[in-house]
Amino acid sequence: MQSTVTPLDTSAAFSSNKETDSGICIAQSLKIPHDHKPSDFDKIIRLLLDTRYARAVILFASDEDIRGILNASKRADQVGHFLWIGSDSWGAKNSPIHQLEDAAVGAVTILPKRATISVSVITKDWTFVLDTVRDFRLQLTCLADSARCVSGFDAYFMSRTLENNRRNVWFAEYWEENFNCKLMSSSKKDDSSRKCTGQERIGIDSKYEQEGKVQFVIDAVYAMAHALHNMQRDLCPDLSGICPEMDLAGGKKLLKYIRRSAGTSVTFNHNGDAPGRYDLFQYQWNNVTGSGYRVIGQWTESLQLNVSLKWTVVLKV
């Protein structure tokens, strides 16, 4: 997906710009080149400055591209000029703003809300469906930050090695990328000549930060597990495992069971999509607690904001 930068015009006079059905004026839409250079980000900042009243800028961008934009705003001495609005690809991660915290202050970002999963007991014939999930050793109450992390996952993932995670066919490729080394001569990684020892450790010999969407992968596994369990119970009531009726059921029937997902808190709307439920964050700074993401509201069918918003820019009209 190509990264985009979309400034919003906050003035009353935007007749020459594109106004959406919601009454929001999109001053311009800029794309970040795939093979970008620092000068490309500098150009984007210059173009943003050309639109006088476009101070709020929506970013649909990767970590690397977010860093490029923030760096360019610093080079142009425009820290505090723009109000950054980040999609869930920014979320509440530190990697896009590491050592760029001053340029990120005031940014508003979103992250899908976590559901509280109710784990039902599956019959012994179906315990294999949840083996992968049980390996996570999850505690679904995150003591450090319930909005962003899954307690127990960090300990699980950082303990993964080439020896104990052979079932994941992509793990070797991840290992090479994460530690910038080669496992074998046939490796596709051409930008490193260093050989992997196999003794590297995630989070010790490399940076590690839990991805904000871990919980939703877990939700998806449980939705599938409950769907398969209920499907087997309906189609194979007197048998254990997969019966011929279930084997021939087809994807459409399985999809119906997934959408129902009875027994879990994973829900779908009439279109088969999960409803939009988001936590809203703002990256803030104060002299007492320092910098960090603060929950400023949520979206669950409607927008709910609290009073802890802090603006670092003055939007002139």
ZAZAKE-106346 format. One record per residue: x negated, y negated, z negated of N, C-alpha, C in turn. Coordinates in steps of 0.05 Angstrom, whole numbers, plus 32768, in hexadecimal, padded with zeros to 4 digits. Example, Ala and Ser with C-alpha at 12.3 -4.5 7.8 and 13.67 -1.06 7.14 Angstrom:
BEGIN
{{7EF8,8072,7F64},{7F0A,805A,7F64},{7EF8,8042,7F64}};
{{7EFF,802D,7F72},{7EEF,8015,7F71},{7EFE,7FFF,7F63}};
This chain:
BEGIN
{{7FEF,8018,8000},{8000,8000,8000},{7FEE,7FE7,8000}};
{{7FF4,7FD4,8012},{7FE4,7FBC,8014},{7FED,7FA9,7FFE}};
{{7FD9,7F9C,7FF1},{7FDF,7F89,7FDC},{7FEA,7F6F,7FE8}};
{{7FFD,7F62,7FDA},{8008,7F49,7FE3},{8008,7F35,7FCD}};
{{8007,7F1C,7FD5},{8008,7F05,7FC2},{801F,7EF3,7FCB}};
{{8032,7EEE,7FB9},{804A,7EDF,7FC1},{804E,7EC8,7FAD}};
{{8048,7EAF,7FB6},{804D,7E98,7FA5},{806A,7E8F,7FA6}};
{{8075,7E86,7F90},{8090,7E7D,7F8F},{8090,7E5F,7F8C}};
{{80A1,7E51,7F9C},{80A3,7E34,7F9B},{80B6,7E2C,7F84}};
{{80AC,7E1D,7F71},{80BC,7E15,7F5A},{80C9,7DFA,7F5D}};
{{80C6,7DEE,7F74},{80D2,7DD3,7F79},{80EF,7DD6,7F82}};
{{80FC,7DBF,7F82},{8118,7DC0,7F8B},{811A,7DBD,7FAA}};
{{8104,7DB3,7FB6},{8104,7DAF,7FD3},{80F5,7DC5,7FE1}};
{{8102,7DDA,7FEA},{80F4,7DEF,7FF7},{8103,7DF8,8010}};
{{810E,7DE4,801F},{811E,7DEA,8036},{810F,7DF8,804C}};
{{80F4,7DF3,804D},{80E4,7E00,8062},{80DA,7E1B,805A}};
{{80DF,7E24,8042},{80D5,7E3D,8038},{80EC,7E52,8038}};
{{80E5,7E6A,8031},{80F8,7E80,8031},{8106,7E82,8016}};
{{8120,7E7F,8015},{812E,7E81,7FFC},{813D,7E9C,7FFB}};
{{813A,7EAA,7FE5},{8147,7EC5,7FE3},{8163,7EC2,7FDA}};
{{8172,7ED8,7FD9},{818E,7ED8,7FD0},{8190,7ED0,7FB3}};
{{817A,7ED4,7FA4},{817B,7ECD,7F87},{8174,7EB0,7F82}};
{{8170,7EA0,7F98},{816A,7E84,7F94},{814C,7E7F,7F8F}};
{{813B,7E93,7F93},{811F,7E90,7F8F},{8112,7E8A,7FA9}};
{{8101,7E75,7FA9},{80F4,7E6D,7FC2},{80D9,7E7A,7FC4}};
{{80D4,7E89,7FD9},{80BA,7E96,7FDF},{80AB,7E83,7FF2}};
{{8097,7E76,7FE7},{8088,7E62,7FF6},{8079,7E6E,800D}};
{{806C,7E85,8008},{805D,7E93,801C},{8057,7EAF,8012}};
{{8050,7EC1,8024},{8048,7EDC,801D},{802D,7EE2,802A}};
{{801A,7EE9,801A},{7FFF,7EED,8023},{7FF6,7F0A,801E}};
{{7FE8,7F15,8031},{7FDE,7F31,802F},{7FC0,7F31,802A}};
{{7FB7,7F42,8018},{7F9B,7F45,8012},{7F90,7F5A,8025}};
{{7F7B,7F54,8034},{7F70,7F68,8047},{7F66,7F81,8039}};
{{7F68,7F97,8047},{7F5E,7FB0,803B},{7F40,7FAF,8036}};
{{7F31,7FA6,804A},{7F14,7FA4,8048},{7F0E,7F87,8041}};
{{7F14,7F7F,8029},{7F12,7F63,8021},{7EF6,7F5C,8017}};
{{7EF1,7F42,8018},{7ED8,7F37,800D},{7EE0,7F21,7FFA}};
{{7ECE,7F18,7FE9},{7ED5,7F02,7FD6},{7EE0,7EE9,7FE5}};
{{7ED6,7EE4,7FFD},{7EE0,7ECD,800C},{7EFD,7ED0,8014}};
{{7F07,7EE9,8016},{7F24,7EED,801C},{7F35,7EE3,8005}};
{{7F2C,7EE9,7FED},{7F3B,7EE0,7FD5},{7F39,7EC1,7FD2}};
{{7F22,7EB6,7FD8},{7F1F,7E99,7FD8},{7F33,7E8C,7FEB}};
{{7F36,7E98,8002},{7F48,7E8D,8016},{7F65,7E8E,800C}};
{{7F6C,7EA4,7FFF},{7F87,7EA7,7FF4},{7F8D,7E91,7FDF}};
{{7F7A,7E8C,7FCE},{7F7D,7E77,7FBA},{7F81,7E5C,7FC8}};
{{7F71,7E56,7FDD},{7F74,7E3D,7FEB},{7F90,7E3B,7FF8}};
{{7F9A,7E51,8003},{7FB5,7E51,800F},{7FCA,7E4D,7FFA}};
{{7FC7,7E59,7FE3},{7FDA,7E55,7FCD},{7FDB,7E38,7FC5}};
{{7FC4,7E2B,7FC4},{7FC2,7E0F,7FBC},{7FCF,7DFC,7FD0}};
{{7FD0,7E06,7FE9},{7FDC,7DF5,7FFE},{7FFA,7DF1,7FF9}};
{{8007,7E03,7FEB},{8023,7E00,7FE5},{8025,7DF4,7FC9}};
{{802A,7DDA,7FC9},{8027,7DCA,7FB1},{8036,7DD4,7F99}};
{{804F,7DDC,7F9E},{8061,7DE3,7F87},{8061,7E01,7F81}};
{{8052,7E10,7F91},{8052,7E2D,7F8C},{803E,7E34,7F76}};
{{8047,7E35,7F5E},{8035,7E3A,7F47},{8039,7E56,7F3C}};
{{8050,7E62,7F40},{8055,7E7D,7F37},{804E,7E90,7F4E}};
{{803D,7EA3,7F49},{8033,7EB5,7F5E},{8037,7ED2,7F56}};
{{8046,7EE0,7F67},{804C,7EFD,7F62},{8036,7F0D,7F6F}};
{{802B,7F20,7F61},{8016,7F31,7F6B},{801F,7F4E,7F6D}};
{{801F,7F59,7F85},{8023,7F76,7F89},{8007,7F80,7F92}};
{{7FF7,7F87,7F7F},{7FDB,7F8C,7F86},{7FCE,7FA1,7F74}};
{{7FB8,7FAC,7F7D},{7FA9,7FC0,7F6E},{7F98,7FB1,7F59}};
{{7F8C,7FC1,7F47},{7F7B,7FB5,7F32},{7F65,7FA5,7F3F}};
{{7F58,7FB0,7F54},{7F42,7FA3,7F61},{7F4A,7F88,7F6D}};
{{7F62,7F88,7F7A},{7F6B,7F70,7F87},{7F74,7F5B,7F73}};
{{7F80,7F64,7F5D},{7F87,7F51,7F48},{7F6D,7F43,7F3E}};
{{7F59,7F52,7F39},{7F3F,7F47,7F30},{7F34,7F33,7F45}};
{{7F37,7F3A,7F5F},{7F2E,7F28,7F74},{7F3C,7F0E,7F73}};
{{7F56,7F0E,7F6F},{7F66,7EF5,7F6E},{7F5E,7EE5,7F56}};
{{7F5C,7EF1,7F3F},{7F55,7EE3,7F26},{7F39,7ED7,7F28}};
{{7F26,7EE6,7F33},{7F0B,7EDC,7F37},{7F0B,7EC4,7F49}};
{{7F1A,7EC6,7F5F},{7F1B,7EAF,7F72},{7F27,7E96,7F65}};
{{7F3B,7E9A,7F54},{7F47,7E83,7F46},{7F32,7E75,7F34}};
{{7F20,7E85,7F28},{7F0B,7E7A,7F17},{7EF7,7E6B,7F28}};
{{7EEF,7E77,7F3F},{7EDC,7E6A,7F51},{7EE6,7E4F,7F5B}};
{{7F01,7E4E,7F5F},{7F0D,7E35,7F68},{7F14,7E22,7F52}};
{{7F0C,7E29,7F39},{7F12,7E19,7F22},{7F30,7E14,7F1F}};
{{7F40,7E29,7F23},{7F5D,7E27,7F22},{7F69,7E38,7F0C}};
{{7F59,7E3F,7EF8},{7F63,7E4E,7EE1},{7F79,7E3E,7ED3}};
{{7F91,7E4A,7ED0},{7FA7,7E3D,7EC3},{7FB9,7E2F,7ED7}};
{{7FB1,7E2D,7EF0},{7FC2,7E1F,7F04},{7FDA,7E31,7F0C}};
{{7FD5,7E4B,7F0F},{7FEA,7E5D,7F18},{7FF5,7E6D,7F01}};
{{800F,7E74,7F03},{801B,7E87,7EF1},{801D,7EA1,7F00}};
{{800D,7EB5,7EF7},{800C,7ECF,7F04},{8023,7EE0,7EFA}};
{{8031,7EED,7F0D},{8046,7F00,7F07},{803E,7F1B,7F13}};
{{8038,7F2E,7F02},{802D,7F48,7F0C},{8042,7F5D,7F0C}};
{{8040,7F6F,7F20},{8052,7F85,7F22},{8049,7F9B,7F0F}};
{{8056,7FB2,7F10},{804F,7FC8,7EFD},{8034,7FD4,7F04}};
{{8028,7FCD,7F1B},{800D,7FD6,7F20},{7FF9,7FC7,7F0F}};
{{8000,7FB0,7F05},{7FF0,7FA1,7EF1},{7FF8,7FAB,7ED5}};
{{8012,7FAA,7ED0},{801C,7FB4,7EB6},{800F,7FA7,7E9F}};
{{8005,7FB8,7E8D},{7FF7,7FAE,7E75},{7FDB,7FB9,7E73}};
{{7FCE,7FBC,7E8B},{7FB4,7FC7,7E8C},{7F9E,7FB2,7E88}};
{{7F88,7FBA,7E7D},{7F72,7FA8,7E78},{7F5E,7FA8,7E90}};
{{7F5E,7FBD,7EA0},{7F4B,7FBF,7EB6},{7F4D,7FA8,7ECA}};
{{7F65,7F9E,7ED1},{7F66,7F88,7EE5},{7F5C,7F6E,7EDB}};
{{7F5A,7F6A,7EC0},{7F53,7F50,7EB5},{7F3A,7F51,7EA4}};
{{7F2B,7F67,7EA4},{7F13,7F69,7E93},{7EFF,7F53,7E9B}};
{{7EF7,7F44,7E87},{7EE5,7F2D,7E8A},{7EF1,7F17,7E9C}};
{{7F0B,7F18,7EA0},{7F19,7F03,7EAE},{7F31,7EFA,7E9E}};
{{7F30,7EFE,7E84},{7F46,7EFA,7E72},{7F50,7EDD,7E73}};
{{7F3D,7ECA,7E75},{7F45,7EAE,7E75},{7F57,7EA7,7E8E}};
{{7F51,7EB4,7EA4},{7F60,7EAF,7EBD},{7F7B,7EBD,7EBC}};
{{7F7E,7ED1,7EAA},{7F97,7EE1,7EA9},{7FAA,7ED6,7E94}};
{{7FA2,7EC5,7E83},{7FB3,7EBB,7E6D},{7FCC,7EAF,7E79}};
{{7FE3,7EB7,7E6E},{7FFD,7EAE,7E77},{800A,7EC0,7E8B}};
{{7FFB,7ED3,7E96},{8007,7EE5,7EAA},{801E,7EF6,7E9F}};
{{8033,7EF8,7EAE},{804A,7F09,7EA7},{804A,7F22,7EB8}};
{{804C,7F39,7EAB},{804B,7F52,7EB9},{8062,7F64,7EAF}};
{{8066,7F7A,7EBE},{807B,7F8D,7EB6},{8070,7FA9,7EB5}};
{{807E,7FBA,7EA6},{8077,7FD6,7EA5},{8091,7FE6,7EA0}};
{{8096,7FFB,7EAF},{80AF,800A,7EAA},{80B1,8013,7E8D}};
{{80C9,8011,7E82},{80CD,8018,7E66},{80CA,8036,7E63}};
{{80C0,803E,7E4C},{80BD,805B,7E46},{80D7,8066,7E3B}};
{{80DD,807E,7E42},{80F4,808C,7E37},{80EB,809D,7E20}};
{{80FD,80A1,7E0C},{80F7,80B4,7DF7},{8100,80CF,7DFF}};
{{80EE,80E1,7E05},{80F5,80FB,7E10},{80FF,810E,7DFA}};
{{8116,811A,7DFE},{8120,812F,7DEC},{8118,814A,7DF8}};
{{8107,8158,7DEA},{80FD,8172,7DF5},{810F,8188,7DEB}};
{{811D,8195,7DFE},{812E,81AB,7DF7},{811E,81C5,7DF7}};
{{8127,81D9,7DE8},{811A,81F3,7DE8},{8121,8202,7E01}};
{{810E,820A,7E10},{8113,8219,7E29},{8110,8237,7E23}};
{{8120,8247,7E2F},{811F,8264,7E2A},{8103,826F,7E31}};
{{80FC,8285,7E25},{80E1,828F,7E28},{80DA,8295,7E45}};
{{80EE,829B,7E55},{80E9,82A0,7E71},{80E0,8287,7E81}};
{{80E6,8270,7E75},{80E0,8257,7E83},{80CA,8246,7E75}};
{{80BD,8252,7E61},{80A9,8242,7E53},{8092,823B,7E66}};
{{808E,824A,7E7B},{8078,8244,7E8E},{807C,8229,7E9B}};
{{8095,8220,7E9D},{809A,8207,7EAA},{808E,81F0,7E9B}};
{{808D,81F2,7E80},{8084,81DD,7E6F},{8067,81E1,7E65}};
{{8059,81F5,7E6F},{803E,81FA,7E66},{802C,81E2,7E6A}};
{{802F,81D6,7E82},{801F,81BF,7E89},{8024,81A8,7E76}};
{{803E,81A3,7E6F},{8045,818D,7E5D},{803A,8193,7E41}};
{{803D,81AB,7E38},{8034,81B2,7E1D},{8016,81AD,7E1A}};
{{8007,81B1,7E30},{7FEA,81AD,7E2F},{7FE3,8191,7E27}};
{{7FF5,817E,7E2C},{7FEF,8162,7E25},{7FEE,815E,7E07}};
{{7FFA,8170,7DF7},{7FFB,816D,7DDA},{8007,8152,7DD3}};
{{801D,814C,7DDF},{8028,8131,7DDD},{8034,812C,7DC2}};
{{8030,8114,7DB8},{8040,8109,7DA2},{804D,80F0,7DAE}};
{{8067,80F0,7DB1},{8074,80DB,7DC1},{8078,80C1,7DB1}};
{{806B,80BF,7D9A},{806B,80A5,7D8C},{804F,809A,7D8D}};
{{804A,8085,7D9C},{8030,807A,7D9E},{802B,8065,7D89}};
{{801B,806C,7D75},{8017,805A,7D5F},{800A,8040,7D66}};
{{7FF8,8041,7D7A},{7FE9,8029,7D82},{7FFA,8015,7D91}};
{{8009,801F,7DA5},{8018,800D,7DB7},{802D,801D,7DC5}};
{{8045,801E,7DBA},{805A,802F,7DC5},{8063,8027,7DE1}};
{{805D,800E,7DE9},{8066,8005,7E03},{8054,800F,7E19}};
{{803B,8017,7E12},{8028,801B,7E28},{801B,8037,7E27}};
{{801A,8044,7E11},{8009,805C,7E10},{8019,8074,7E05}};
{{8010,808C,7E0D},{801C,80A5,7E03},{8008,80B0,7DEF}};
{{800F,80B1,7DD6},{7FFD,80BB,7DC2},{7FF7,80D8,7DC7}};
{{7FDD,80DF,7DC6},{7FD5,80FA,7DCA},{7FCA,80FF,7DE6}};
{{7FD2,80EE,7DF9},{7FC9,80F3,7E15},{7FAB,80EC,7E18}};
{{7FA3,80D6,7E0B},{7F87,80CE,7E0D},{7F74,80E4,7E04}};
{{7F7A,80F0,7DEC},{7F6A,8106,7DE2},{7F6A,811D,7DF5}};
{{7F81,8123,7E00},{7F83,8139,7E13},{7F72,8134,7E2C}};
{{7F77,811D,7E38},{7F6A,8118,7E52},{7F4C,8115,7E4F}};
{{7F43,8107,7E3A},{7F26,8103,7E37},{7F17,811D,7E30}};
{{7F26,8132,7E28},{7F1A,814C,7E22},{7F19,815D,7E3B}};
{{7F24,8154,7E52},{7F23,8164,7E6A},{7F07,8165,7E76}};
{{7EFE,817D,7E7E},{7EE4,8180,7E8A},{7EE6,8192,7EA3}};
{{7ED1,8195,7EB1},{7ED1,81A6,7EC9},{7ED6,81C3,7EC1}};
{{7ED0,81CB,7EA9},{7ED3,81E6,7EA0},{7EF0,81EC,7E97}};
{{7EFC,81D9,7E89},{7F17,81DF,7E7E},{7F2E,81D4,7E8E}};
{{7F28,81C9,7EA6},{7F3E,81BE,7EB6},{7F3B,81C8,7ED3}};
{{7F36,81E2,7ED6},{7F32,81EE,7EF0},{7F4C,81EF,7F00}};
{{7F63,81EF,7EF2},{7F7D,81F2,7F00},{7F84,81DA,7F12}};
{{7F78,81C3,7F0B},{7F7D,81AB,7F1B},{7F6A,81A9,7F33}};
{{7F75,81AE,7F4A},{7F64,81B0,7F62},{7F58,8195,7F6A}};
{{7F62,817F,7F5F},{7F57,8165,7F66},{7F44,815A,7F51}};
{{7F40,8169,7F3B},{7F31,815F,7F25},{7F13,815B,7F2C}};
{{7F08,816D,7F3C},{7EEC,816A,7F44},{7EE8,8150,7F53}};
{{7EFB,814A,7F65},{7EF8,8131,7F74},{7EFA,8119,7F62}};
{{7F0D,811A,7F4E},{7F0F,8105,7F3A},{7EF5,8102,7F2B}};
{{7EE9,8119,7F23},{7ED1,8119,7F14},{7EBA,810A,7F23}};
{{7EB8,810F,7F3C},{7EA3,8102,7F4C},{7EA8,80E4,7F4E}};
{{7EC1,80DD,7F52},{7EC8,80C0,7F54},{7EC5,80B2,7F3A}};
{{7ECD,80BF,7F24},{7ECC,80B2,7F0A},{7EB0,80AE,7F00}};
{{7E9E,80C1,7F05},{7E83,80C0,7EFB},{7E6F,80B8,7F11}};
{{7E79,80B3,7F29},{7E68,80AA,7F3F},{7E50,80BD,7F43}};
{{7E57,80D7,7F48},{7E43,80EB,7F4B},{7E4E,8100,7F5F}};
{{7E3C,8112,7F67},{7E44,8128,7F79},{7E42,8143,7F6B}};
{{7E56,8153,7F70},{7E57,816E,7F64},{7E49,8182,7F75}};
{{7E49,817E,7F90},{7E3E,8192,7FA2},{7E36,8184,7FBC}};
{{7E26,8191,7FCC},{7E1C,8185,7FE4},{7E32,817F,7FF8}};
{{7E48,818E,7FF6},{7E5F,818A,8009},{7E71,8174,8000}};
{{7E6A,8166,7FEB},{7E7B,8151,7FE0},{7E80,813C,7FF5}};
{{7E98,8130,7FF4},{7EA0,811B,8006},{7E97,8100,7FFC}};
{{7E8C,80FF,7FE4},{7E83,80E6,7FD9},{7E67,80DF,7FE4}};
{{7E66,80CB,7FF5},{7E4E,80C4,8003},{7E3F,80AD,7FF7}};
{{7E4C,809F,7FE4},{7E40,8087,7FD9},{7E30,808C,7FBF}};
{{7E2A,80A5,7FBA},{7E1A,80AB,7FA2},{7E08,80C3,7FA7}};
{{7DEF,80C1,7F9E},{7DDD,80D8,7FA2},{7DD9,80E6,7F87}};
{{7DE4,80DC,7F72},{7DE0,80E8,7F57},{7DF2,8101,7F55}};
{{7DE6,8116,7F4A},{7DF5,812F,7F47},{7E03,812F,7F2C}};
{{7E1B,813A,7F2C},{7E2A,813C,7F13},{7E1E,8153,7F02}};
{{7E1C,814F,7EE8},{7E12,8163,7ED6},{7E28,8175,7ECC}};
{{7E40,816C,7ECC},{7E56,817A,7EC0},{7E59,8175,7EA3}};
{{7E46,8166,7E97},{7E46,8160,7E7B},{7E51,8144,7E76}};
{{7E58,8136,7E8C},{7E64,811B,7E89},{7E7E,811D,7E79}};
{{7E85,8107,7E6B},{7E9E,8107,7E5C},{7EAE,80EE,7E62}};
{{7EC8,80F3,7E67},{7EDA,80DD,7E6D},{7EDD,80CB,7E55}};
{{7EDB,80B1,7E59},{7EDD,809E,7E43},{7EC4,8099,7E35}};
{{7EAF,80AA,7E39},{7E95,80A6,7E2D},{7E81,809E,7E42}};
{{7E80,80AD,7E57},{7E6E,80A7,7E6D},{7E7C,8098,7E84}};
{{7E95,8091,7E7F},{7EA4,8081,7E93},{7EB9,8072,7E84}};
{{7EC4,805D,7E90},{7EDA,804E,7E84},{7EF3,805E,7E86}};
{{7F04,805B,7E72},{7F1E,8069,7E72},{7F33,8057,7E66}};
{{7F49,8055,7E73},{7F61,8047,7E69},{7F79,8056,7E72}};
{{7F8B,805C,7E60},{7FA3,806B,7E67},{7FB4,805C,7E7B}};
{{7FBB,8069,7E91},{7FCD,805D,7EA5},{7FE8,8059,7E99}};
{{7FF4,8042,7E9F},{800E,803B,7E93},{8025,804C,7E9A}};
{{8022,805D,7EAF},{8038,806D,7EB8},{8036,808A,7EB0}};
{{8024,8090,7E9D},{8021,80AC,7E94},{803C,80B7,7E8A}};
{{804B,80A7,7E7B},{8064,80B1,7E70},{8078,80B9,7E85}};
{{8077,80AB,7E9C},{808A,80B1,7EB1},{8083,80CA,7EC1}};
{{806A,80D1,7EC1},{8062,80EB,7ECC},{806D,8101,7EBA}};
{{806B,80FD,7EA0},{8076,8110,7E8D},{8094,8113,7E90}};
{{80A1,80FC,7E93},{80BE,80FC,7E97},{80C6,810C,7EAF}};
{{80B6,8109,7EC5},{80BC,8117,7EDE},{80B9,8135,7EDA}};
{{80A4,813D,7ECB},{80A0,815A,7EC6},{80B8,8165,7EB7}};
{{80C1,8156,7EA2},{80D8,8160,7E93},{80F1,8160,7EA3}};
{{80F5,814C,7EB4},{810D,814C,7EC5},{810E,8165,7ED7}};
{{80F6,816C,7EE3},{80F5,8184,7EF3},{80F8,819D,7EE3}};
{{80EC,819E,7ECB},{80EE,81B6,7EBA},{810B,81BB,7EB2}};
{{8119,81A7,7EAA},{8135,81AA,7EA2},{8147,81B1,7EBA}};
{{8140,81A5,7ED1},{8150,81AC,7EE9},{814C,81C9,7EF1}};
{{8134,81D3,7EF0},{812F,81EF,7EF7},{813C,8202,7EE2}};
{{813A,81FA,7EC9},{8146,820A,7EB4},{8165,820C,7EB8}};
{{8172,81F6,7EBC},{818F,81F6,7EC0},{8197,8204,7ED9}};
{{8187,8200,7EEE},{818D,820E,7F07},{818B,822C,7F04}};
{{8176,8235,7EF6},{8173,8252,7EF2},{818A,825D,7EE1}};
{{8192,824E,7ECD},{81A8,8256,7EBB},{81C2,8259,7ECA}};
{{81C7,8247,7EDD},{81E0,8248,7EED},{81E0,825E,7F02}};
{{81C9,8260,7F10},{81C8,8273,7F27},{81BF,828F,7F20}};
{{81B0,8291,7F0A},{81A6,82AC,7F02},{81AD,82B1,7EE5}};
{{81C7,82B1,7EDE},{81CE,82B3,7EC2},{81C6,82CD,7EB4}};
{{81C3,82E2,7EC3},{81BD,82FC,7EB7},{81A1,8306,7EBC}};
{{8190,82F4,7EC7},{8175,82FB,7ECE},{8161,82E7,7EC2}};
{{8149,82F0,7EBF},{8133,82DE,7EB7},{8123,82D7,7ECF}};
{{8118,82BF,7ECF},{8108,82B7,7EE6},{8119,82AF,7EFE}};
{{810D,82AE,7F15},{811A,82A5,7F2D},{8129,82BC,7F3B}};
{{8143,82B9,7F3F},{8153,82CD,7F4D},{8156,82C5,7F6A}};
{{815F,82D8,7F7C},{8162,82D1,7F98},{8173,82B8,7F9D}};
{{8189,82B5,7F8E},{819A,829D,7F92},{818B,8284,7F8D}};
{{817A,8283,7F79},{816B,826C,7F73},{8155,8267,7F88}};
{{8149,827D,7F91},{8134,827B,7FA5},{813E,826F,7FBF}};
{{8157,8274,7FC5},{8163,826A,7FDE},{8174,8251,7FDB}};
{{8174,8246,7FC3},{8185,822F,7FBD},{817F,8217,7FCE}};
{{8166,8212,7FD3},{815F,81FB,7FE4},{815B,81E1,7FD4}};
{{814E,81CE,7FE1},{8147,81B5,7FD4},{815E,81A3,7FCC}};
{{8173,81A3,7FDC},{818A,8191,7FD6},{8197,8199,7FBC}};
{{819A,81B3,7FB8},{81A6,81BD,7F9F},{8194,81B7,7F87}};
{{817A,81BB,7F8B},{8167,81B5,7F75},{8168,8197,7F6E}};
{{816B,8186,7F83},{816C,8169,7F7F},{8184,8162,7F6D}};
{{819B,816F,7F71},{81B2,816A,7F60},{81AC,8170,7F43}};
{{819E,8185,7F3E},{8197,818C,7F23},{8183,8178,7F17}};
{{8171,816F,7F27},{815D,815B,7F1E},{816B,8142,7F16}};
{{817F,8139,7F26},{818D,8120,7F21},{819E,8122,7F08}};
{{81A8,813A,7F02},{81B7,813D,7EEA},{81A5,813E,7ED1}};
{{818F,814D,7ED4},{817B,814F,7EBF},{8188,8151,7EA3}};
{{819B,8162,7EA0},{81A9,8165,7E86},{8196,816D,7E71}};
{{8199,8161,7E59},{8189,8168,7E42},{8171,8156,7E3E}};
{{816D,8142,7E50},{8157,8130,7E4C},{8161,8114,7E4E}};
{{8150,8101,7E46},{8157,80E4,7E48},{8150,80D9,7E63}};
{{8147,80E9,7E76},{8141,80E0,7E91},{815B,80DD,7EA0}};
{{8162,80C5,7EA9},{817B,80C1,7EB7},{8177,80B6,7ED3}};
{{818B,80B9,7EE4},{818B,80AF,7EFF},{81A5,80A1,7F05}};
{{81A4,808D,7F16},{81BC,807F,7F1E},{81CA,808E,7F35}};
{{81E0,8082,7F3F},{81EF,8090,7F54},{81E0,8094,7F6E}};
{{81CA,8085,7F71},{81B9,8089,7F89},{81A3,809E,7F85}};
{{81A2,80A9,7F6C},{818E,80BC,7F66},{8174,80AF,7F5D}};
{{8174,8095,7F58},{815C,8087,7F4F},{815D,8083,7F31}};
{{8146,8082,7F24},{8145,807B,7F08},{814C,805D,7F05}};
{{815D,8055,7EF2},{8164,8039,7EEF},{814B,8028,7EE8}};
{{814B,800F,7EF1},{8135,7FFD,7EEB},{8135,7FF5,7ECE}};
{{8121,7FFD,7EBF},{811F,7FF6,7EA3},{8102,7FEE,7E9E}};
{{80FD,7FD5,7E98},{80E2,7FCB,7E96},{80DD,7FBC,7E7C}};
{{80C5,7FBF,7E71},{80BB,7FAD,7E5D},{80AC,7F96,7E6A}};
{{80AF,7F7E,7E60},{80A1,7F67,7E6B},{808B,7F5E,7E58}};
{{8074,7F59,7E63},{805D,7F51,7E53},{8053,7F36,7E5C}};
{{8045,7F28,7E4A},{8036,7F10,7E51},{801A,7F13,7E45}};
{{8006,7F0C,7E55},{7FEB,7F0D,7E4A},{7FE6,7EF2,7E3C}};
{{7FE2,7EF3,7E22},{7FE1,7EDB,7E12},{7FC7,7ED9,7E02}};
{{7FC1,7EC1,7DF9},{7FA9,7EBC,7DE9},{7FB1,7EAA,7DD2}};
{{7FA8,7EB1,7DBA},{7FAA,7E9E,7DA4},{7F91,7EA2,7D92}};
{{7F8C,7E8E,7D81},{7F74,7E8E,7D71},{7F74,7EA2,7D5A}};
{{7F8B,7EAD,7D54},{7F8D,7EC0,7D3E},{7F89,7EDD,7D47}};
{{7F99,7EE5,7D5B},{7F99,7F01,7D64},{7F88,7F05,7D7D}};
{{7F7E,7EEF,7D89},{7F6F,7EF2,7DA2},{7F81,7EF6,7DBA}};
{{7F76,7F03,7DCF},{7F86,7F07,7DE7},{7F92,7F23,7DE8}};
{{7FA8,7F26,7DF7},{7FB4,7F40,7DFA},{7FD0,7F3D,7E06}};
{{7FDA,7F54,7E0F},{7FF5,7F55,7E1A},{800A,7F54,7E03}};
{{801E,7F44,7E06},{8033,7F42,7DF2},{804E,7F48,7E00}};
{{805E,7F59,7DF4},{8079,7F5E,7DFF},{808A,7F45,7DFC}};
{{8095,7F3C,7E13},{80A5,7F23,7E12},{80C2,7F28,7E1A}};
{{80C9,7F40,7E20},{80E4,7F46,7E27},{80E7,7F60,7E35}};
{{80FE,7F64,7E41},{8103,7F7D,7E50},{8119,7F79,7E65}};
{{8119,7F8B,7E77},{812F,7F8C,7E8B},{813C,7FA7,7E89}};
{{8155,7FA7,7E80},{8166,7FBF,7E7F},{8181,7FB7,7E89}};
{{8186,7FB8,7EA2},{819E,7FAF,7EAF},{81A0,7F90,7EB1}};
{{8192,7F82,7E9E},{8191,7F65,7E9E},{8178,7F5C,7E90}};
{{8170,7F43,7E95},{8158,7F38,7E89},{815C,7F2F,7E6D}};
{{814A,7F38,7E5B},{814B,7F2F,7E3F},{812F,7F26,7E37}};
{{812D,7F0C,7E32},{8113,7F00,7E2A},{8113,7EF8,7E0D}};
{{80FC,7EFB,7E00},{80FA,7EF1,7DE5},{80EC,7ED6,7DE6}};
{{80E6,7ECA,7DCF},{80DC,7EAF,7DCE},{80BE,7EAD,7DCC}};
{{80B0,7EC3,7DD1},{8093,7EC3,7DCD},{8083,7EBC,7DE6}};
{{8091,7EB2,7DFB},{8084,7EAA,7E13},{8072,7E92,7E0E}};
{{805A,7E93,7E1B},{8048,7E7C,7E19},{803E,7E75,7E35}};
{{8043,7E5C,7E3D},{803C,7E54,7E58},{8022,7E44,7E57}};
{{8010,7E4A,7E6A},{7FF7,7E3C,7E6C},{7FF6,7E29,7E83}};
{{800C,7E28,7E93},{800D,7E16,7EA9},{8026,7E04,7EA7}};
{{8025,7DED,7EB2},{803C,7DDB,7EB3},{8047,7DDC,7ECF}};
{{805F,7DE5,7ED3},{806A,7DE7,7EEE},{8077,7DCD,7EF5}};
{{806B,7DBE,7F07},{8075,7DA3,7F0E},{808B,7DA6,7F23}};
{{809F,7D96,7F20},{80B5,7D96,7F34},{80B9,7D7A,7F3F}};
